[in-house]
């Protein structure tokens, strides 16, 4: 008999990033990438934080071999730091162009991966290395391929 598991207690994943140029980071992530603003708070000493809605959150854990393989597929060389942030979008090519025009540096253009997503790599404000990815398969087709590749929920 399987043990009963308590209900999950985590309600939200929030990634907190220190941005030396706060205004540039807000302009990039809110305005160029299009993450809706949930709230902004201002405190003493010019303390500021903006909470942006990034949709559904997942935590992707990869061992060093997987990280190296993903870099090789998406970029052709090792580039990602220990942590990378990924955003699923409807149009990876248009989003990548828009983000580069907004001041990001393109590391690798949109590239079709073996797991049927179109992924680009960008160095963004606030020192973040990001992946912009577009799923090329419909959700029902992706559901039928779970486990065949790195994973359809995997941005990489």
Secondary structure, 3 states (H helix, E strand, C coil): CCCCCCCCCCCCCCCCCCCCCHHHHHHHHHHHCCCEEEEEEEEHHHEEEEEEECCCCCCCCCCHHHHHHHHHHHCCCCCCCCCCEEEECCCHHHHHHHHHHCCCEEEEEEEECCCCEEEEEEEEHHHEEEEEEEECCCHHHHHHCCCCCCCCCCCC
